[in-house]
């Protein structure tokens, strides 16, 4: 993918709506010229007061674990936000401090929610990239790399594969750790990502974001590519109606597709969206009359 395509894509990346709780959120770029902005929110209110005090600096530690590490090489990646929310609950233990965690991780048009995480963490414990696996670092790495992989897939054909591989490597370590709860579900997610239908979904993204990169100069050509992308999306959802990534893609990009086709003679792309996304029936029908 040429830098030209990457730069044009900046105009078309839309943030996905997130159900984050209100409150202070840390938000900064990893580096001054990094395309990834990080937002971290840790919710401690379910913990006993003594545990809340012990974990007061946990949000900062998670933030710096992400901010102070070079997760990818390519700074021509279009800007995007990595949103991370962790809700902690206590697991009583006489041996160590243990926590049950719900995690929400999201990029510009993909979102992962996981209620089945468990990890130990002690007051004063560092959180850093030292080459040693821990359940917490494995959990963070897994979802961060999934989000990054999704962003890279917008640059070209299966460009995100190296980062899906990194997420898979974190999963392989996690499922054999002492705190293996939830890693079976994460393995199922990885299996789905490496399956043929999800591969087709990723190929669809290549068509779609190539179309976005040639707008507005080549509108007719862009429409052809977006129509092919929407037809591929139809194919993917026909095979798996529960594919969340595909549904989230529609949530993030349906308005772009409407805007591209609302004055076109051929509105097949909008007709397909009407079939795939009946909750927005009134919106689509407005442009099909």
C-alpha positions as CSV (number, residue, x, y, z in Angstrom):
1,X,0.0,0.0,0.0
2,X,1.4,3.4,-1.0
3,X,1.7,6.3,1.4
4,X,-0.8,8.1,-0.8
5,X,-3.5,5.6,0.0
6,X,-2.7,5.7,3.7
7,X,-2.9,9.5,3.9
8,X,-6.3,9.6,2.1
9,X,-7.7,7.1,4.5
10,X,-7.3,9.5,7.3
11,X,-10.3,11.4,6.1
12,X,-12.6,8.3,6.3
13,X,-11.8,6.6,9.6
14,X,-14.8,7.0,11.9
15,X,-14.8,6.2,15.6
16,X,-17.0,3.4,16.9
17,X,-19.5,4.3,19.6
18,X,-18.4,3.0,23.0
19,X,-20.3,2.4,26.2
20,X,-17.5,3.6,28.4
21,X,-18.5,4.9,31.8
22,X,-18.1,8.6,32.4
23,X,-15.1,9.8,34.3
24,X,-11.5,10.9,33.8
25,X,-9.7,9.2,31.0
26,X,-6.1,9.3,30.1
27,X,-5.6,10.2,26.5
28,X,-2.3,10.9,24.7
29,X,-0.4,9.7,21.6
30,X,2.3,7.1,22.3
31,X,4.8,9.3,20.6
32,X,4.4,12.8,19.2
33,X,4.1,11.5,15.7
34,X,2.4,8.2,16.5
35,X,-0.9,7.5,14.8
36,X,-2.3,5.7,17.8
37,X,-3.9,7.7,20.6
38,X,-4.6,5.8,23.9
39,X,-7.5,6.1,26.2
40,X,-7.5,4.0,29.4
41,X,-10.2,3.8,32.1
42,X,-10.0,1.5,35.1
43,X,-13.1,1.2,37.3
44,X,-12.4,0.1,40.9
45,X,-15.7,0.8,42.6
46,X,-16.6,-2.9,42.9
47,X,-13.5,-3.6,45.0
48,X,-13.4,-3.4,48.8
49,X,-12.0,0.0,50.0
50,X,-8.6,-1.5,50.9
51,X,-8.2,-3.0,47.4
52,X,-9.2,0.3,45.9
53,X,-6.4,2.0,47.8
54,X,-3.9,-0.7,46.7
55,X,-4.9,-0.3,43.0
56,X,-5.0,3.5,42.9
57,X,-2.1,3.7,40.5
58,X,-3.2,0.8,38.3
59,X,-4.8,2.9,35.6
60,X,-1.5,4.9,35.3
61,X,0.4,1.6,35.1
62,X,-1.8,0.2,32.3
63,X,-1.6,3.5,30.4
64,X,2.2,3.6,30.6
65,X,2.4,-0.1,29.6
66,X,0.7,0.9,26.4
67,X,2.2,4.4,25.9
68,X,5.8,3.6,26.5
69,X,6.0,0.6,24.1
70,X,6.5,0.5,20.3
71,X,3.7,-1.8,19.2
72,X,4.2,-1.3,15.5
73,X,6.7,0.1,13.0
74,X,4.6,1.9,10.4
75,X,3.9,5.5,11.3
76,X,2.0,6.0,8.0
77,X,-0.9,4.2,9.6
78,X,-4.0,6.5,9.6
79,X,-4.7,8.0,13.1
80,X,-6.9,5.9,15.3
81,X,-7.8,5.6,19.0
82,X,-7.2,2.6,21.1
83,X,-9.9,2.7,23.9
84,X,-9.4,0.4,26.8
85,X,-11.7,0.0,29.8
86,X,-11.2,-2.5,32.7
87,X,-13.7,-3.1,35.4
88,X,-12.2,-4.9,38.4
89,X,-13.8,-7.2,40.9
90,X,-12.2,-8.8,43.9
91,X,-11.4,-12.5,44.2
92,X,-10.7,-13.2,47.9
93,X,-7.5,-15.0,48.5
94,X,-5.1,-15.5,51.5
95,X,-2.2,-16.0,49.1
96,X,-2.2,-13.0,46.8
97,X,-4.4,-10.2,45.5
98,X,-6.5,-11.6,42.6
99,X,-9.0,-9.8,40.4
100,X,-11.8,-10.7,38.1
101,X,-11.8,-8.3,35.1
102,X,-14.2,-7.2,32.4
103,X,-12.3,-5.7,29.5
104,X,-13.6,-3.5,26.7
105,X,-11.1,-2.8,23.9
106,X,-11.9,-0.9,20.8
107,X,-10.4,0.7,17.7
108,X,-12.1,3.0,15.1
109,X,-14.5,0.3,13.9
110,X,-14.0,-2.8,16.0
111,X,-14.8,-3.6,19.6
112,X,-14.1,-6.6,21.9
113,X,-15.8,-7.2,25.2
114,X,-14.7,-9.9,27.6
115,X,-16.1,-10.7,31.0
116,X,-14.0,-13.8,31.7
117,X,-10.6,-12.5,32.7
118,X,-8.7,-13.3,35.9
119,X,-5.3,-12.1,37.0
120,X,-3.1,-11.6,40.1
121,X,-1.7,-8.2,40.8
122,X,0.1,-6.9,43.9
123,X,0.6,-3.4,45.3
124,X,3.8,-2.0,44.0
125,X,4.1,-4.6,41.3
126,X,5.6,-3.2,38.1
127,X,3.9,-3.5,34.7
128,X,6.5,-3.5,32.0
129,X,7.6,-5.2,28.8
130,X,10.3,-7.5,30.2
131,X,9.7,-10.6,28.1
132,X,8.0,-12.4,30.9
133,X,4.4,-13.6,30.5
134,X,1.8,-12.7,33.1
135,X,-1.9,-13.2,32.9
136,X,-2.5,-9.4,32.9
137,X,0.1,-8.6,30.3
138,X,-1.1,-11.5,28.1
139,X,-4.7,-10.1,28.3
140,X,-3.6,-6.6,27.4
141,X,-1.3,-7.7,24.6
142,X,-4.0,-10.0,23.2
143,X,-6.6,-7.3,22.7
144,X,-4.2,-4.5,21.8
145,X,-2.8,-6.5,19.0
146,X,-6.3,-7.4,17.8
147,X,-7.2,-3.8,17.5
148,X,-3.9,-2.9,15.8
149,X,-4.4,-5.8,13.3
150,X,-7.8,-4.5,12.4
151,X,-6.4,-1.1,11.7
152,X,-3.6,-2.5,9.5
153,X,-6.1,-4.5,7.4
154,X,-7.3,-1.1,6.1
155,X,-3.9,-0.5,4.4
156,X,-4.0,-3.5,2.0
157,X,-4.7,-7.2,1.5
158,X,-4.4,-8.9,4.9
159,X,-1.9,-6.4,6.1
160,X,-2.9,-7.0,9.7
161,X,-1.8,-10.7,9.7
162,X,1.5,-10.1,11.7
163,X,-0.5,-8.5,14.5
164,X,-3.1,-11.2,14.5
165,X,-0.2,-13.6,14.8
166,X,1.0,-11.7,17.9
167,X,-2.4,-11.9,19.5
168,X,-2.5,-15.6,18.8
169,X,0.9,-16.0,20.5
170,X,-0.4,-14.3,23.6
171,X,-3.4,-16.6,23.5
172,X,-1.2,-19.7,23.3
173,X,0.7,-18.6,26.4
174,X,-2.5,-17.7,28.3
175,X,-4.3,-20.9,27.8
176,X,-1.5,-22.9,29.5
177,X,-1.1,-20.5,32.4
178,X,-2.4,-21.0,36.0
179,X,-5.1,-18.4,35.3
180,X,-6.6,-20.0,32.2
181,X,-10.2,-18.9,32.7
182,X,-11.4,-17.2,29.5
183,X,-8.6,-18.2,27.3
184,X,-10.7,-21.0,25.8
185,X,-13.1,-18.3,24.5
186,X,-10.2,-16.2,23.2
187,X,-8.9,-19.3,21.4
188,X,-12.3,-19.6,19.8
189,X,-12.1,-16.0,18.7
190,X,-8.6,-16.6,17.1
191,X,-9.9,-19.7,15.4
192,X,-12.7,-17.6,13.9
193,X,-10.3,-14.9,12.8
194,X,-8.1,-17.5,11.0
195,X,-11.1,-19.1,9.4
196,X,-12.1,-18.7,5.7
197,X,-15.2,-16.6,6.4
198,X,-13.3,-14.0,8.5
199,X,-10.6,-14.0,5.8
200,X,-13.3,-13.0,3.3
201,X,-14.3,-10.2,5.7
202,X,-10.8,-8.9,5.8
203,X,-10.6,-9.0,2.0
204,X,-13.8,-7.0,2.0
205,X,-12.0,-4.3,4.0
206,X,-9.3,-4.1,1.5
207,X,-11.8,-3.3,-1.3
208,X,-13.7,-0.8,0.9
209,X,-10.7,1.2,2.1
210,X,-9.1,1.2,-1.3
211,X,-12.3,2.8,-2.5
212,X,-12.1,5.4,0.2
213,X,-8.5,6.2,-0.7
214,X,-9.4,7.2,-4.3
215,X,-12.2,9.5,-3.4
216,X,-13.2,12.1,-4.4
217,X,-11.2,12.0,-7.6
218,X,-12.5,8.6,-8.9
219,X,-16.0,8.5,-7.6
220,X,-17.4,6.0,-10.1
221,X,-14.5,3.6,-9.6
222,X,-14.9,4.0,-5.8
223,X,-18.5,3.1,-6.1
224,X,-17.7,-0.1,-8.0
225,X,-15.2,-1.1,-5.3
226,X,-17.6,-0.3,-2.4
227,X,-20.4,-2.2,-4.1
228,X,-18.1,-5.2,-4.4
229,X,-17.2,-4.8,-0.7
230,X,-20.9,-4.6,0.3
231,X,-21.6,-7.8,-1.7
232,X,-18.7,-9.5,0.1
233,X,-20.2,-8.3,3.4
234,X,-23.5,-9.9,2.4
235,X,-21.7,-13.1,1.6
236,X,-19.9,-13.1,5.0
237,X,-23.0,-12.4,7.0
238,X,-25.0,-15.0,5.1
239,X,-22.5,-17.6,6.3
240,X,-22.3,-16.2,9.9
241,X,-25.1,-13.9,11.0
242,X,-23.4,-13.5,14.4
243,X,-20.1,-12.2,13.1
244,X,-19.7,-9.2,15.3
245,X,-16.8,-7.6,13.3
246,X,-19.1,-7.4,10.3
247,X,-21.9,-5.9,12.2
248,X,-19.6,-3.3,13.8
249,X,-18.2,-2.5,10.3
250,X,-21.8,-1.6,9.2
251,X,-22.3,0.5,12.4
252,X,-19.2,2.5,11.7
253,X,-19.5,2.9,7.9
254,X,-23.1,2.7,6.8
255,X,-23.4,6.5,6.5
256,X,-20.3,6.7,4.3
257,X,-21.9,4.1,2.0
258,X,-25.2,6.0,1.9
259,X,-23.4,9.3,1.1
260,X,-21.5,7.6,-1.8
261,X,-24.6,6.1,-3.4
262,X,-27.5,8.4,-2.5
263,X,-27.2,10.2,-5.8
264,X,-26.1,7.2,-7.9
265,X,-28.4,5.6,-10.4
266,X,-27.4,2.1,-9.1
267,X,-28.3,2.0,-5.4
268,X,-27.7,-1.7,-5.0
269,X,-25.3,-1.1,-2.1
270,X,-28.0,0.6,-0.1
271,X,-30.4,-2.2,-0.9
272,X,-28.0,-4.8,0.5
273,X,-27.5,-2.7,3.6
274,X,-31.2,-2.6,4.1
275,X,-31.2,-6.4,4.1
276,X,-28.2,-6.7,6.4
277,X,-29.1,-4.0,8.8
278,X,-32.9,-3.9,9.2
279,X,-32.7,-1.8,12.4
280,X,-31.9,1.2,10.2
281,X,-34.7,0.4,7.7
282,X,-36.2,3.9,7.8
283,X,-32.8,5.4,7.1
284,X,-32.1,3.2,4.0
285,X,-35.6,3.5,2.6
286,X,-35.3,7.2,2.6
287,X,-32.7,7.0,-0.1
288,X,-34.3,4.2,-2.1
289,X,-37.6,5.9,-2.8
